[in-house]
Amino acid sequence: MKKLSSHHKSMRRLLLSALLGTSPLLAFGLGSRIPNQDPEAIARGNAFVATADNPAALYYNPAGITQLQGQNFQVGSLFYLDIDADYESQSGQRFKNVRKILPVPEVDYVLSLKKVPISLGLGVYAPFGLGMEWPGDVPFRNAGLEADLLYSTINPVIAWKPLPTLSVAAGPTFNYSEVELIQGVLFSPLQMRFKGHDWAYGFNAGVLWQPHPMWSFGAKYFSATTMDYDGAASFNSPLLPPGLHTQAHLDFPQIVVGGVSFRPTTNWNFEVDIDWTDWDQVKNAVIDGVGTLPLNWESSFFYEAGVTRQLGKGYFASVGYFFSQASTPDKYYTPLVPDTDLHVGSVGFGHRGRHWSWTVAAQIIAGAFRQVEGNIDPSVDGRYRLFTPTLSCSLGYRF
């Protein structure tokens, strides 16, 4: 029995070592941020923190829910229609990822009290997420073949309007995450799979100030969290022991957004925002009993701009743009997180009625080829490009 126990401990350590050498599981760049939540905001290039006048304000700026009256319920979803990633190796080989449609749902409820300047809200949304899969014959198969990240947040909020022009809000976040990774090991078709899950807790806060009917200023904060993924690692071989327990630790960053809205007339709303993600704090990934993997990610920004035109009878149209700055240096780049400088354009159309409201938006996410050189895994070196169209829709009802 002692000999068998020693054998299993050795196999467990082998699995953990394989995990430690795999950056895709343990490191996420801006490719795992999901700034796109609500189609009305998406259509404006996500420049919404200083407007935040629908239930999705729970994500964009919770202080904005004081602008709503009565009870408001909204449900919506973003669909990544075709995540199209291209890879060209140093030798000139070309590969494409396995395409898939990825939904990102959101649910929001807001209640504004009548006799006191307080609004209550409950939002369910996904601030992070990832879904990428490459064919089994890519040169970097041992660095990662498939990664799926689910990160869902339940966010109760209380907002207070102490002055007619000022609102503040805060609330805890209850965050659940699952991660699954498949990577090649040594030679094809041997693969290793890791799957784990965890809960973490944080908070968000916001402020909205409108000193003049033409001007509005907003800011939002989303706190950092740490996920301690408890799960199992296994090989796709009956000769190796399946389901060996292990644990991985990963930090998710704090987020700060600020913006200003200018409304020259009641028919126009122009807004610009700056969105900062503190990836600097994600320096290392740790696997218990094995060691530490340096990540050295870099903080980065979204620069967002959008405009909305009221068309009359409750109808409106919006256009927007934002630039997403890459956060991963070449040395730690992973093909499972398509992190590169990205240009994002969007357009949307919607209607707000007495009770019902709806919005649809379309978006194009694209970037030029990124040349990766000097990676810690030489098989990762090469050129990468990402192109992704999205479609989003929402339906709301005010009681």
Backbone torsions as a table, in degrees:
resi	resn	phi	psi	omega
1	MET	NA	-37.4	178.5
2	LYS	-63.0	-39.4	180.0
3	LYS	-64.3	-40.6	179.3
4	LEU	-65.2	-42.6	179.7
5	SER	-62.0	-42.4	178.7
6	SER	-62.8	-39.7	179.1
7	HIS	-62.3	-45.2	-179.0
8	HIS	-66.4	-35.8	176.9
9	LYS	-65.1	-38.4	178.3
10	SER	-65.5	-41.4	178.8
11	MET	-65.8	-39.1	178.7
12	ARG	-61.9	-43.0	179.7
13	ARG	-65.8	-36.0	177.1
14	LEU	-62.7	-43.6	178.6
15	LEU	-62.7	-45.6	-179.6
16	LEU	-63.1	-38.0	178.1
17	SER	-64.5	-38.8	176.7
18	ALA	-63.2	-40.6	177.7
19	LEU	-63.4	-43.4	-176.8
20	LEU	-61.2	-32.7	-179.2
21	GLY	-84.4	10.0	-175.6
22	THR	-116.1	98.9	-177.2
23	SER	-65.7	-29.9	-177.1
24	PRO	-57.4	-38.8	179.6
25	LEU	-67.2	-37.1	-165.9
26	LEU	-104.0	1.7	-177.1
27	ALA	-144.6	126.0	179.2
28	PHE	-125.1	132.8	175.2
29	GLY	-97.4	-159.5	179.2
30	LEU	-63.8	-13.4	175.4
31	GLY	-61.6	-16.1	178.2
32	SER	-100.7	-8.4	172.8
33	ARG	-71.6	141.1	173.1
34	ILE	-120.2	86.5	178.4
35	PRO	-75.3	-18.0	-178.0
36	ASN	-84.9	113.5	-178.4
37	GLN	-126.0	-51.0	-173.1
38	ASP	-116.4	132.6	-175.6
39	PRO	-61.8	-31.8	178.7
40	GLU	-64.7	-38.1	176.7
41	ALA	-77.4	-40.6	179.4
42	ILE	-57.4	-42.4	-179.5
43	ALA	-60.6	-24.4	179.7
44	ARG	-96.9	19.1	-177.8
45	GLY	69.0	24.5	-176.5
46	ASN	63.5	14.5	173.3
47	ALA	-80.8	87.3	-168.7
48	PHE	-140.9	-5.3	-173.1
49	VAL	-66.7	-28.2	179.7
50	ALA	-95.9	-0.5	175.8
51	THR	-108.3	-65.5	168.2
52	ALA	42.9	52.1	-173.9
53	ASP	-113.4	29.1	169.3
54	ASN	-136.5	175.4	-175.4
55	PRO	-59.5	-23.8	178.0
56	ALA	-68.3	-3.5	172.0
57	ALA	-56.2	-23.4	177.7
58	LEU	-55.7	-31.4	175.1
59	TYR	-90.9	-47.8	-170.3
60	TYR	-76.8	-39.1	175.9
61	ASN	-169.1	99.7	-173.4
62	PRO	-60.9	-21.3	178.1
63	ALA	-65.4	-21.4	-177.2
64	GLY	-69.7	-15.7	-176.4
65	ILE	-69.1	-14.6	176.2
66	THR	-68.9	-12.6	177.6
67	GLN	-79.4	-11.5	-177.2
68	LEU	-92.8	147.8	179.3
69	GLN	-112.0	146.4	177.0
70	GLY	67.3	-145.1	178.3
71	GLN	-105.8	134.1	-179.3
72	ASN	-130.4	129.2	178.0
73	PHE	-125.2	136.1	179.6
74	GLN	-143.8	138.5	174.9
75	VAL	-129.8	143.0	-179.2
76	GLY	-159.7	174.6	178.4
77	SER	-156.2	142.9	170.4
78	LEU	-102.5	139.9	177.0
79	PHE	-122.3	116.7	168.2
80	TYR	-78.1	105.9	-167.8
81	LEU	-75.2	-33.2	-174.6
82	ASP	-162.9	88.0	179.0
83	ILE	-73.4	103.0	-172.9
84	ASP	-106.8	103.1	179.6
85	ALA	-111.4	134.7	178.9
86	ASP	-112.9	142.0	175.8
87	TYR	-134.3	132.1	175.0
88	GLU	-123.4	118.1	-176.3
89	SER	-73.0	171.1	178.4
90	GLN	-61.5	-27.2	-179.8
91	SER	-88.9	-0.8	177.3
92	GLY	97.2	1.1	176.3
93	GLN	-69.0	141.6	-179.3
94	ARG	-114.3	136.9	178.8
95	PHE	-138.7	150.2	173.6
96	LYS	-122.9	149.0	177.7
97	ASN	-72.0	167.0	173.8
98	VAL	-79.3	117.1	-173.3
99	ARG	-75.9	147.2	-180.0
100	LYS	-156.2	156.5	174.8
101	ILE	-97.2	127.8	-177.7
102	LEU	-119.2	114.2	176.5
103	PRO	-85.4	145.9	175.8
104	VAL	-131.3	93.2	-176.9
105	PRO	-80.7	161.5	176.7
106	GLU	-149.1	141.6	178.1
107	VAL	-134.0	133.6	-177.6
108	ASP	-137.4	140.2	175.0
109	TYR	-136.2	133.3	-179.6
110	VAL	-132.9	135.6	174.4
111	LEU	-125.3	117.3	175.9
112	SER	-100.9	122.0	-177.7
113	LEU	-72.5	149.9	-174.3
114	LYS	-84.1	-39.6	-170.9
115	LYS	-95.5	-10.9	178.4
116	VAL	-132.6	150.3	-176.9
117	PRO	-80.2	56.3	-177.0
118	ILE	-129.1	138.4	174.9
119	SER	-123.7	143.2	178.6
120	LEU	-117.1	144.1	-178.9
121	GLY	-144.8	158.5	174.4
122	LEU	-141.2	118.2	-179.6
123	GLY	-118.9	144.7	173.1
124	VAL	-127.2	118.1	-175.3
125	TYR	-153.2	175.2	-176.3
126	ALA	-123.9	95.3	-179.1
127	PRO	-74.1	-18.8	176.9
128	PHE	-134.0	156.4	177.9
129	GLY	177.2	160.6	-177.8
130	LEU	-161.7	140.7	173.2
131	GLY	-152.7	105.2	-177.9
132	MET	-141.5	136.8	179.5
133	GLU	-142.1	133.0	178.0
134	TRP	-113.8	153.8	176.9
135	PRO	-63.6	156.9	-172.5
136	GLY	-68.8	-11.6	-176.3
137	ASP	-104.4	14.0	178.5
138	VAL	-67.6	148.6	-178.4
139	PRO	-59.4	-29.5	-177.0
140	PHE	-95.2	25.8	-175.2
141	ARG	-55.0	-32.1	-179.9
142	ASN	-77.9	-10.0	174.3
143	ALA	-92.2	-15.4	177.5
144	GLY	150.6	132.8	177.5
145	LEU	-110.8	-36.0	-177.5
146	GLU	-151.3	140.0	176.2
147	ALA	-141.5	133.9	175.9
148	ASP	-131.5	124.2	179.3
149	LEU	-123.6	124.3	171.6
150	LEU	-112.4	128.0	177.9
151	TYR	-139.2	103.2	-175.5
152	SER	-113.1	140.9	-176.7
153	THR	-121.0	131.1	169.5
154	ILE	-105.5	122.5	-167.1
155	ASN	-133.1	92.9	169.5
156	PRO	-75.8	143.2	-173.9
157	VAL	-138.6	144.1	168.1
158	ILE	-121.8	129.8	-179.3
159	ALA	-121.2	142.5	-176.1
160	TRP	-129.8	138.1	179.3
161	LYS	-114.2	84.8	-176.0
162	PRO	-70.4	-25.5	178.7
163	LEU	-131.5	156.2	178.9
164	PRO	-58.9	-22.4	-177.2
165	THR	-107.4	0.0	-171.9
166	LEU	-133.3	133.4	174.5
167	SER	-132.4	144.0	175.8
168	VAL	-133.5	153.7	-177.3
169	ALA	-154.9	156.3	175.5
170	ALA	-160.8	160.4	177.2
171	GLY	-173.6	155.2	177.3
172	PRO	-76.4	156.4	173.0
173	THR	-120.3	132.2	176.2
174	PHE	-110.0	110.8	-168.0
175	ASN	-113.5	124.7	177.2
176	TYR	-112.9	136.1	-178.0
177	SER	-137.3	140.6	170.3
178	GLU	-125.4	142.8	176.7
179	VAL	-135.4	139.7	176.6
180	GLU	-136.4	133.8	-179.0
181	LEU	-131.9	137.7	170.8
182	ILE	-125.2	129.1	178.5
183	GLN	-137.3	152.5	172.5
184	GLY	-72.2	152.3	177.8
185	VAL	-132.5	122.7	178.3
186	LEU	59.9	-86.9	-174.8
187	PHE	-133.0	154.6	179.0
188	SER	-68.5	143.5	5.7
189	PRO	-99.2	17.8	-176.9
190	LEU	-63.0	129.9	-179.1
191	GLN	-135.8	154.7	175.3
192	MET	-118.4	139.9	178.6
193	ARG	-124.6	134.2	172.4
194	PHE	-123.2	137.0	176.4
195	LYS	-141.1	128.2	-178.8
196	GLY	-147.6	169.9	-178.1
197	HIS	-151.6	160.5	177.5
198	ASP	-167.9	162.8	170.5
199	TRP	-110.9	146.8	173.5
200	ALA	-145.2	158.9	-173.5
201	TYR	-127.0	143.3	179.4
202	GLY	-153.9	-152.6	178.0
203	PHE	-158.2	161.9	170.4
204	ASN	-132.6	164.0	-178.1
205	ALA	-154.6	159.8	179.2
206	GLY	-156.6	161.3	176.0
207	VAL	-141.0	140.9	178.3
208	LEU	-134.7	124.6	-177.0
209	TRP	-129.6	124.4	179.5
210	GLN	-125.0	84.3	-176.1
211	PRO	-71.5	-17.5	-178.1
212	HIS	-147.7	145.7	-179.9
213	PRO	-54.4	-23.8	-179.7
214	MET	-86.8	-17.7	-171.2
215	TRP	-126.9	138.7	176.2
216	SER	-143.2	138.8	-179.3
217	PHE	-124.1	138.1	-178.7
218	GLY	-140.6	154.7	176.2
219	ALA	-149.4	148.9	-179.0
220	LYS	-137.6	147.2	174.8
221	TYR	-131.8	134.7	175.4
222	PHE	-125.8	123.2	-170.4
223	SER	-76.4	159.7	175.1
224	ALA	-73.2	154.9	175.6
225	THR	-138.8	161.9	174.8
226	THR	-125.6	125.8	177.0
227	MET	-102.0	128.3	174.9
228	ASP	-108.4	87.1	-173.1
229	TYR	-69.2	115.7	177.0
230	ASP	-99.9	122.3	-176.2
231	GLY	-165.8	-153.3	-175.2
232	ALA	-138.7	150.1	176.2
233	ALA	-121.6	141.8	-178.3
234	SER	-152.9	157.7	173.5
235	PHE	-101.0	156.9	176.5
236	ASN	-88.2	47.3	-179.5
237	SER	-138.4	130.7	178.9
238	PRO	-68.8	-12.5	-179.4
239	LEU	-82.6	-11.3	-178.5
240	LEU	-115.1	146.3	-175.7
241	PRO	-68.2	128.6	-179.1
242	PRO	-87.4	163.1	169.3
243	GLY	62.1	40.6	178.8
244	LEU	-80.1	129.6	-174.0
245	HIS	-73.7	139.9	173.5
246	THR	-156.4	174.2	-179.4
247	GLN	-143.5	135.6	178.1
248	ALA	-120.5	146.1	-176.6
249	HIS	-120.1	128.8	-177.7
250	LEU	-143.3	133.7	176.2
251	ASP	-89.9	140.9	169.8
252	PHE	-110.4	145.1	-165.8
253	PRO	-83.2	161.3	167.7
254	GLN	-78.4	154.6	-176.7
255	ILE	-131.4	135.4	177.3
256	VAL	-129.3	131.0	179.7
257	VAL	-130.7	137.8	174.9
258	GLY	-138.6	149.5	-179.0
259	GLY	-162.9	169.2	178.7
260	VAL	-135.6	137.2	178.4
261	SER	-114.1	134.4	177.3
262	PHE	-119.7	125.7	-176.9
263	ARG	-124.8	88.1	-177.0
264	PRO	-63.2	-30.4	173.3
265	THR	-140.6	173.1	178.8
266	THR	-69.3	-12.5	-178.8
267	ASN	-92.2	-11.9	-175.1
268	TRP	-126.6	143.4	175.2
269	ASN	-142.2	113.1	176.9
270	PHE	-107.4	135.9	179.0
271	GLU	-143.0	145.1	172.0
272	VAL	-130.1	138.4	-179.4
273	ASP	-132.2	157.0	168.7
274	ILE	-124.3	127.2	-175.6
275	ASP	-119.9	118.7	-176.0
276	TRP	-112.3	131.7	175.9
277	THR	-114.6	123.8	-173.9
278	ASP	-87.8	67.2	177.3
279	TRP	-71.1	-10.0	177.9
280	ASP	-59.0	-29.9	-177.4
281	GLN	-74.9	-13.1	179.9
282	VAL	-92.6	77.1	-175.5
283	LYS	-90.0	-32.4	-174.2
284	ASN	-141.5	154.9	169.1
285	ALA	-118.4	140.5	-173.7
286	VAL	-124.3	133.1	171.5
287	ILE	-116.9	125.1	-175.1
288	ASP	-55.4	132.3	174.6
289	GLY	76.8	1.4	-177.7
290	VAL	-119.5	-54.9	-179.5
291	GLY	158.1	-163.6	-174.7
292	THR	-125.1	134.5	177.1
293	LEU	-106.5	119.5	176.9
294	PRO	-70.9	137.8	-179.0
295	LEU	-111.6	-49.4	176.2
296	ASN	56.3	45.9	173.7
297	TRP	-72.7	164.3	-175.5
298	GLU	-123.8	135.8	177.3
299	SER	-59.5	148.6	-175.0
300	SER	-149.4	172.1	-171.2
301	PHE	-127.5	152.2	158.3
302	PHE	-105.1	135.7	172.1
303	TYR	-112.9	114.6	-166.9
304	GLU	-119.8	142.2	177.2
305	ALA	-147.9	142.3	-179.9
306	GLY	-158.3	162.0	178.3
307	VAL	-141.6	140.7	176.8
308	THR	-123.6	136.3	177.8
309	ARG	-118.7	122.8	174.5
310	GLN	-77.2	129.9	-173.8
311	LEU	-102.5	-5.1	-178.6
312	GLY	100.7	152.6	179.3
313	LYS	56.0	29.7	176.2
314	GLY	89.2	-6.8	-179.1
315	TYR	-86.1	149.6	178.3
316	PHE	-149.4	158.8	176.3
317	ALA	-135.0	147.4	-177.5
318	SER	-139.1	151.9	170.0
319	VAL	-135.1	154.1	-178.7
320	GLY	-160.6	169.5	179.7
321	TYR	-152.9	142.4	165.3
322	PHE	-144.5	153.0	178.3
323	PHE	-108.5	127.8	179.6
324	SER	-106.0	118.4	-176.9
325	GLN	-86.3	134.0	179.0
326	ALA	-63.8	148.9	-177.5
327	SER	-122.8	-4.1	-175.2
328	THR	-111.6	123.7	174.1
329	PRO	-69.2	157.2	-177.7
330	ASP	-53.3	-36.6	-173.9
331	LYS	-60.9	-31.1	-176.3
332	TYR	-116.4	18.3	179.5
333	TYR	-65.0	141.6	175.8
334	THR	-127.0	134.2	179.2
335	PRO	-64.4	-17.0	-179.3
336	LEU	-83.1	-8.9	174.1
337	VAL	-123.9	102.3	-174.2
338	PRO	-73.7	70.5	-175.0
339	ASP	-93.1	115.8	178.5
340	THR	-160.5	169.2	173.1
341	ASP	-64.3	127.5	-175.3
342	LEU	-128.0	141.3	173.0
343	HIS	-107.6	130.8	-172.9
344	VAL	-128.9	117.4	177.0
345	GLY	-113.0	148.8	-175.4
346	SER	-148.9	160.2	176.7
347	VAL	-150.0	148.0	-178.8
348	GLY	-154.2	165.1	-177.2
349	PHE	-148.9	141.6	-178.3
350	GLY	-162.1	-178.1	-178.4
351	HIS	-147.3	137.7	173.1
352	ARG	-118.2	115.0	177.7
353	GLY	-104.8	-171.6	-179.4
354	ARG	-62.4	-40.0	179.4
355	HIS	-118.8	-47.3	-174.4
356	TRP	-95.5	147.8	173.2
357	SER	-143.3	151.4	177.1
358	TRP	-152.2	154.3	177.8
359	THR	-149.0	143.5	170.5
360	VAL	-128.1	146.4	-179.8
361	ALA	-146.4	148.1	175.7
362	ALA	-123.8	151.0	-172.5
363	GLN	-148.8	145.0	173.6
364	ILE	-120.7	125.8	177.1
365	ILE	-112.6	119.4	-175.2
366	ALA	-150.1	153.7	175.8
367	GLY	-150.6	158.4	176.6
368	ALA	-73.0	168.2	176.6
369	PHE	-58.8	136.4	173.0
370	ARG	-106.8	128.1	178.5
371	GLN	-91.1	119.6	179.3
372	VAL	-106.3	124.4	-179.2
373	GLU	-136.9	147.2	175.9
374	GLY	73.5	27.7	178.7
375	ASN	-66.9	154.4	178.3
376	ILE	-63.5	-21.1	172.0
377	ASP	-115.6	105.2	-175.5
378	PRO	-56.3	-24.0	179.9
379	SER	-68.1	-16.5	-179.9
380	VAL	-81.3	-23.4	-178.7
381	ASP	-55.7	141.4	179.9
382	GLY	152.1	-163.9	-178.7
383	ARG	-112.3	138.9	-177.5
384	TYR	-130.5	144.3	176.6
385	ARG	-144.3	147.4	-178.7
386	LEU	-128.3	136.6	173.5
387	PHE	-139.6	124.1	-176.6
388	THR	-142.9	118.9	168.8
389	PRO	-90.0	147.3	176.5
390	THR	-130.4	154.7	173.9
391	LEU	-133.8	135.1	-179.7
392	SER	-136.5	153.1	-179.6
393	CYS	-151.3	153.7	178.1
394	SER	-146.3	155.9	176.9
395	LEU	-138.7	128.3	-177.8
396	GLY	-128.7	158.8	178.3
397	TYR	-141.7	133.7	177.5
398	ARG	-109.9	125.1	-179.1
399	PHE	-83.0	NA	NA
